[in-house]
Amino acid sequence: MSKKDLGSNAYLDQQRAILNEALTDAGLDTLAVRGGHLRSPEGEHSEAMFMTSSYVFDSAAAAAARFSGENPGNVYSRYTNPTVRYFQERMALLEGGEAAVATASGMSAILSTCMALLKAGDHVVCSRSVFGTTNALFTKYLGKLGIETTFVTLTDLDTWRQAVKPQTKLFFLETPSNPLCEVADLAAISALARAQGAKLVVDNCFCSPALQKPLALGADIVVHSATKYLDGQGRCVGGVVVGAQADMDEVLAFVRTAGPTMSAFNAWVFLKGLETLRLRMDAHCASAQNMAEWLASQGKIEQVYYAGLPSHPGHALAQQQQRGFGGVLSFKVVGDREAAWRFIDATRIFSITANLGDAKTTIVHPATTTHGRLSAEDKAQAGITENLIRLSVGLEDVADLIADLQRGLDAL
């Protein structure tokens, strides 16, 4: 096959048609392994890693047509790279969206979405129960640009309704929330957004598409920190936005201009992570359920936050809109910050780190780490107390994990 044929759009179009036909009505596991991969004439079985910054054109006219958008194809790896495209197409398939845009991190996925869809004078309604850095992005940085944000209670529909203004253009939330595992009624909140003419953006990081499909429940856009469960082993940092083609065109235009780009290497790692996504999520859920039930039976534990517990306020709703309850839980120990730190420091298997969605179980004190930049008032409103601890349950033997919890309890 000639050099020209190797890069021809006709060849790629043929491969895409074959793939699309094969994956029609395919299940999530098949999409997670096969989706988006256009095999090159080299015949590689695993997805190729295209470690290149730029691309060569057959002629000056061909370069002009590619740069203008007249002819589709790769231009520059800041915004077009085959390996990144494989990841984007696979994520769109898994989430049920028309298109996806990969970014350098989960936070850049949120930033790119906001910069693409909002302008000065617009208003955002955001759940108070979001990641601390997400809160800072809306208040400190988007606020500088004249974009106003009102924070509301995730589970109280009246607060969402009352916060709406004529200039409201975006609703933003996480469900389950970080770190209290509150559950949002996606169908109801999406209906409120539609009535206002606003878009609902859902951070689906805690569930992943293996457990929850926000677009099917009425959301307009889904964002992920691919760093978490999509990778699953804490190896790389990345993000992705999924939604309608028109919205993703706007997000890609911002990424092309501002450059919060996902590397080809990271995209390749995430593709490998996606192949085992559902298997890992099922294992995370099973162990987290076991640990939550064990913690709830301990006298030195004040409260456990996990939607898999029937006592959790969002238990019934989570059963309706999630396939599982996830791998993250939090709990309050009896005592104060000192007690929480003693518990954390007494563990031996858990990793003391703020990352989550890893094969290794992680433990963290939200009030002084993930939500440490919030004011005391904002922490109180979000339920981030000094005796709160968050666990991201990994893939170790659950008996060993419970033994490590016991070490923590013994230190109280």
Secondary structure, DSSP 8 states (H G I E B T S, - for coil): --HHHHT-HHHHHHHHHHHHHHTTT--HHHHHHHTT----TT--SS------SB---SSHHHHHHHHHTSS-S--BTTT--HHHHHHHHHHHHHHT-SEEEEESSHHHHHHHHHHHH--TT-EEEEESSS-HHHHHIIIIIIGGGT-EEEEE-TT-HHHHHHH--TTEEEEEEESS-TTT-----HHHHHHHHHHHT-EEEEE-TTT-TTT--GGGGT-SEEEEETTTTTT-SS----EEEEE-HHHHHHHHHHHHHH-----HHHHHHHHHHHTTHHHHHHHHHHHHHHHHHHHHT-TTEEEEE-TTSTTSTTHHHHHHH-SS--SEEEEEESS-HHHHHHHHHH-SSSEE-S--S-SS-EEE-GGGTTTTTS-HHHHHHHT--TTEEEEE--SS-HHHHHHHHHHHHHT-
